[in-house]
Amino acid sequence: MAENKLHIVCLDVPFPADYGGAIDMFYRIKALHDLGFELTIHVFEYGRRKQKELEKYGKVHYYKRRRFIFHLFSSRPFIVQSRKNRFLLTRLLEDNHPILFEGLHTCYYLENEKIQKRLTFVRLHNIEHEYYGGLKKQSGFLKQLFFQLEEQKLRKYQPFLKMATYLLAIKQEDAAKMAHFHPHVKVLPASVPDIEGSYTKVKRYALFHGNLSVPENNQAAIWIIHTLKSVLDVSFPLIIAGKNPGKQLIHICKKEGVQLVSNPSGKQLNQLIQEAQTHVLYTAVSAGIKLKLLACLHSSGHLLANKEMVEGTPVAEFCVLADDPKDFKMHFIGLKNTVLTEEEFSKRSKFIHQHFNNQQNCLLIKELIESYEV
């Protein structure tokens, strides 16, 4: 099968590429297009609106994600059931081209017998039941109940992934877990923006950035503030930057004298990342790979992270790791007085370009399609 035509089913609108999942999907679409693929891009839209930019890379179809209360009572996970759409199935069955499902979220039609006869890929953004299990620990009662039910459903639904021809895991650790029940699991690293950073004279501040409307990032920001507040001062402040911070985080930042940059532009955020002397990175949810980690890795600042942030990834050697709040605080104090050397920056930059070259990594999909025998 040498014909370079491919369906991509996106769990969300992948542009603007302003959060982890969107970044991964958008730059993979771009790389596949640059490799000569004729793409049909199927997009579930639920708030991010249609984006003309996507039309540069293929034919685009949009579907409303229907989030009804009764979907909560389905045996399928809510993230799967709410992305059922008969128009998507009709379009997928109009030809026999390979299909790339972005996330377990989009895999409803792997249950279809005709789709099962096709060459199909599922790109795993996380081990989803583990991710939802982590979210459960950080939430209030009602969200905790939802995440717990979703975790159980995702664990039970996971075997449907056997119906795919190939699973594409985001990191080796995830691939090892999925290999227990699927014979064809490959590692496809995260697709990232084309990075053109250079060694920069940093400024004396620490930075945490992310989509602050995501509970995981919101809780991480609060944890960092509470952990570091006793060692922060005007000579080395902490900046929190990201989309849509909640009222609680806004209040805590104001109370503790932490600068909050709400909804920065892409240019403003990139400047904050490039000029930070220290990046503070924390997560309670060890799942997938955090794309903010890769963005920080190509800056001129130190990376201070907990082990969950780098678990199962190849980038731990470039980070200062902390086991607990006491370690986090101690290393933070130490990094205040040192700057990354140009040699260290060059080593990190070389690593990024070797391991996260989008076109090179997406050749895996091209090779699997070309070698596939019906």
C-alpha positions in Angstrom: 0.0 0.0 0.0 2.1 2.9 -1.3 -0.6 5.5 -1.9 0.0 8.5 0.5 -3.6 9.3 1.5 -4.6 9.3 5.1 -7.5 10.1 7.3 -6.7 11.8 10.6 -9.4 11.9 13.3 -8.7 14.7 15.8 -10.1 14.7 19.3 -10.2 18.5 19.3 -9.5 21.4 17.0 -5.7 21.2 16.8 -5.2 24.9 16.0 -4.2 27.2 17.5 -1.5 24.9 18.9 -1.7 26.4 22.4 -1.9 23.3 24.7 -0.2 19.9 24.7 -2.6 17.8 22.8 -3.2 20.5 20.1 0.5 21.0 19.7 1.1 17.3 19.2 -1.7 16.9 16.7 -1.1 20.1 14.7 2.6 19.6 14.1 2.1 16.0 13.2 -0.5 17.1 10.6 2.1 19.6 9.3 4.9 17.0 9.2 2.7 14.5 7.4 1.7 17.1 4.8 5.3 18.0 4.3 6.1 14.3 3.7 3.6 14.4 0.8 0.5 12.9 2.4 -2.9 13.9 1.0 -4.8 14.4 4.2 -8.5 14.3 5.1 -8.7 15.9 8.5 -11.7 15.1 10.7 -12.1 17.4 13.7 -14.4 17.4 16.8 -15.3 20.9 17.6 -16.6 22.0 21.0 -15.6 25.6 21.6 -12.4 26.2 19.7 -14.2 27.0 16.4 -13.3 26.3 12.8 -9.8 27.3 11.8 -8.9 28.3 8.3 -5.2 27.5 9.0 -6.0 23.7 8.9 -7.1 24.0 5.3 -3.5 24.5 4.3 -2.8 20.8 5.1 -5.8 19.0 3.7 -9.6 18.7 3.4 -11.2 19.4 6.7 -14.5 18.2 8.1 -15.9 19.4 11.5 -18.2 17.5 13.8 -20.0 18.7 16.9 -19.0 16.8 20.0 -22.3 16.1 21.7 -21.9 16.1 25.5 -25.2 14.9 26.8 -25.9 14.0 30.4 -27.1 10.6 29.4 -23.7 9.8 28.0 -22.5 9.5 31.6 -24.6 6.3 31.9 -23.1 4.6 28.8 -20.8 1.6 29.4 -18.3 3.4 27.1 -16.1 6.2 28.5 -17.6 9.7 28.2 -14.7 10.9 26.1 -15.4 8.1 23.6 -19.2 8.1 23.6 -19.4 11.9 23.2 -17.4 11.6 19.9 -19.8 9.3 18.2 -20.9 10.8 14.9 -22.5 9.0 12.0 -21.3 11.5 9.5 -17.7 10.7 10.5 -18.3 7.0 9.8 -19.9 7.7 6.5 -16.9 9.8 5.3 -14.4 7.2 6.6 -16.2 4.5 4.6 -16.1 6.5 1.3 -12.7 5.1 0.5 -10.2 2.6 1.8 -7.4 4.9 2.9 -5.5 4.3 6.2 -6.9 6.1 9.3 -5.0 7.7 12.2 -7.2 8.0 15.3 -5.8 10.8 17.6 -6.3 9.5 21.1 -8.5 6.7 22.5 -11.1 9.5 22.6 -11.7 9.1 18.8 -11.9 5.3 18.7 -15.7 4.7 18.8 -15.6 3.4 15.2 -12.9 0.8 15.9 -16.0 -1.2 17.0 -17.2 -1.1 13.4 -16.4 -4.3 11.4 -15.7 -2.5 8.2 -13.2 -0.1 9.9 -11.6 -3.2 11.5 -10.6 -4.4 8.0 -8.7 -1.1 7.3 -5.2 -0.1 8.1 -5.7 1.9 11.3 -3.4 3.6 13.8 -4.2 4.8 17.2 -2.0 7.6 18.6 -2.0 7.2 22.4 -1.5 10.6 24.0 -1.6 9.0 27.5 -2.5 5.7 29.2 -5.9 7.3 29.7 -7.1 5.4 32.7 -3.9 6.3 34.5 -4.3 9.9 33.5 -7.9 10.1 34.8 -6.8 8.2 38.0 -4.3 11.1 38.6 -7.0 13.7 37.9 -9.3 12.1 40.4 -6.8 12.7 43.2 -6.7 16.4 42.6 -10.5 17.1 42.3 -13.5 18.0 44.4 -16.2 15.5 45.2 -18.3 15.7 42.0 -15.4 15.8 39.6 -13.7 13.1 41.6 -16.8 10.9 41.1 -16.7 11.6 37.4 -13.0 10.9 37.0 -13.3 7.7 39.0 -16.1 6.4 36.8 -14.2 7.4 33.7 -11.1 5.7 34.9 -13.0 2.4 35.4 -14.6 2.7 32.0 -11.4 3.5 30.3 -9.7 0.5 31.8 -12.4 -1.7 30.6 -12.6 -0.1 27.1 -8.8 -0.3 26.5 -9.0 -3.8 25.0 -10.9 -2.3 22.0 -7.6 -1.0 21.0 -6.7 -4.5 19.9 -8.9 -3.8 16.8 -6.4 -1.3 15.5 -3.6 -2.4 13.3 -0.9 -0.4 15.1 -0.7 1.5 18.4 1.6 4.5 18.4 2.7 5.3 22.0 4.1 8.7 22.9 7.0 7.2 25.0 8.7 3.9 25.6 7.2 3.3 29.0 3.6 3.6 27.6 4.6 1.3 24.7 5.8 -1.4 27.1 2.5 -1.3 29.0 0.4 -1.6 25.8 2.6 -4.4 24.4 1.1 -6.7 27.0 -2.2 -6.9 25.0 -1.3 -5.6 21.5 1.3 -7.2 19.2 2.1 -4.1 17.2 3.1 -1.1 19.3 5.5 1.5 18.1 6.9 4.6 19.8 6.1 7.9 18.0 7.6 10.8 19.9 5.6 14.0 20.5 5.4 16.4 17.5 6.6 19.8 18.6 7.0 23.3 17.1 10.0 24.0 14.9 12.3 25.3 17.6 14.7 28.1 16.6 15.8 29.2 20.0 19.4 30.4 20.7 21.4 30.8 23.8 19.9 33.8 25.6 21.0 36.0 28.4 18.4 35.0 31.1 16.7 37.2 33.6 16.4 36.6 37.3 13.0 34.9 37.7 11.5 31.5 37.9 8.6 30.5 35.6 5.7 28.0 35.6 3.6 28.0 32.5 0.7 25.9 31.1 -3.0 25.9 30.3 -4.3 27.0 33.7 -7.9 26.0 33.0 -6.7 22.3 33.1 -7.1 21.0 36.7 -3.7 19.3 36.5 -1.9 22.6 35.7 -3.9 24.6 38.1 -3.1 22.3 41.0 0.5 22.2 40.0 0.8 26.0 40.0 -0.8 26.1 43.5 1.6 23.4 44.8 4.6 25.3 43.5 3.5 28.6 45.1 2.9 26.9 48.5 6.2 25.0 48.3 8.4 28.0 47.3 6.7 31.0 48.9 9.1 31.1 51.8 12.1 31.4 49.5 10.7 33.9 47.0 11.8 37.5 47.1 11.8 40.6 44.8 15.3 39.7 43.6 14.2 36.4 42.2 10.4 36.3 41.8 8.1 33.5 40.5 5.9 34.1 37.5 2.9 31.9 36.7 1.8 32.3 33.0 -1.0 30.6 31.1 -4.5 30.5 29.8 -7.7 31.1 31.8 -6.5 31.0 35.4 -9.3 30.3 37.9 -10.4 32.5 40.8 -8.6 30.4 43.4 -5.3 30.7 41.6 -5.7 34.4 41.0 -6.4 34.9 44.7 -3.4 32.8 45.8 -1.1 34.7 43.5 -2.3 38.1 44.8 -2.0 36.9 48.4 1.5 35.6 48.0 2.8 38.3 45.7 3.3 36.0 42.8 3.1 37.6 39.3 0.3 36.1 37.2 0.4 36.6 33.4 -3.1 35.6 32.2 -3.6 34.6 28.6 -0.2 35.7 27.2 0.2 36.0 23.5 2.3 33.3 21.8 5.2 35.9 21.4 4.9 37.0 25.0 4.9 33.4 26.4 7.9 32.4 24.2 9.8 35.4 25.5 9.0 34.4 29.1 10.2 30.8 28.4 13.4 31.9 26.7 14.4 34.4 29.4 13.6 32.5 32.6 16.6 31.5 34.6 14.7 28.6 36.2 11.7 26.7 35.0 9.7 25.0 37.8 7.9 21.9 36.6 5.6 19.8 38.7 2.8 17.3 38.1 1.0 14.8 40.2 -0.1 12.9 37.1 2.6 10.8 35.5 1.1 10.2 32.0 2.3 10.8 28.5 4.9 13.5 28.1 4.4 17.1 29.1 5.1 19.3 26.0 5.8 22.2 28.3 8.9 20.2 29.4 10.2 20.1 25.8 9.5 23.9 25.3 11.5 24.6 28.5 14.3 22.2 27.4 15.1 24.4 24.4 15.3 27.6 26.5 18.4 28.9 28.3 17.1 28.2 31.7 17.5 25.4 34.3 14.7 22.8 34.6 13.7 21.9 38.2 11.2 19.1 38.1 9.7 16.3 40.1 10.2 12.7 39.0 6.6 12.3 37.8 7.2 15.1 35.3 10.0 13.2 33.5 9.0 9.5 34.3 9.4 7.3 31.2 10.9 10.1 29.1 14.5 10.4 27.8 15.0 14.0 29.2 15.6 13.3 32.9 19.4 13.9 32.5 18.8 17.5 31.6 16.7 18.3 34.7 17.4 18.9 38.3 15.0 16.4 40.0 13.4 16.8 43.4 11.7 14.1 45.4 9.6 16.2 47.8 8.8 19.8 48.7 12.0 20.0 50.9 14.2 18.9 48.0 12.3 21.2 45.6 12.9 24.2 47.8 16.6 23.3 48.4 17.3 22.9 44.7 15.4 26.1 43.8 17.7 28.1 46.2 20.7 26.6 44.6 19.6 27.4 41.0 19.1 31.0 41.9 22.8 31.5 41.9 23.8 29.6 38.7 23.0 30.1 35.0 23.0 27.5 32.3 26.2 27.4 30.3 26.3 27.7 26.5 27.8 24.2 26.3 24.9 22.8 28.3 22.4 24.6 26.1 24.0 23.2 22.9 23.9 19.7 24.3 20.2 20.0 25.1 19.5 21.6 21.7 21.2 18.8 19.9 19.2 16.2 21.8 15.9 17.9 21.0 16.7 18.1 17.3 17.8 14.4 17.2 14.8 13.0 19.1 12.0 15.4 18.3 12.4 15.9 14.5 8.8 15.8 13.4 9.3 14.7 9.8 11.8 12.1 10.7 9.6 10.7 13.4 6.5 10.7 11.1 8.4 8.7 8.5 7.3 5.8 10.8 3.7 6.2 9.6 4.8 6.4 6.0 6.9 3.3 6.3 4.2 1.2 8.0 1.7 2.2 5.3 4.1 1.3 2.5 4.9 -2.0 4.0 1.3 -3.0 4.8 -0.2 -5.9 2.9 -3.9 -6.2 2.6 
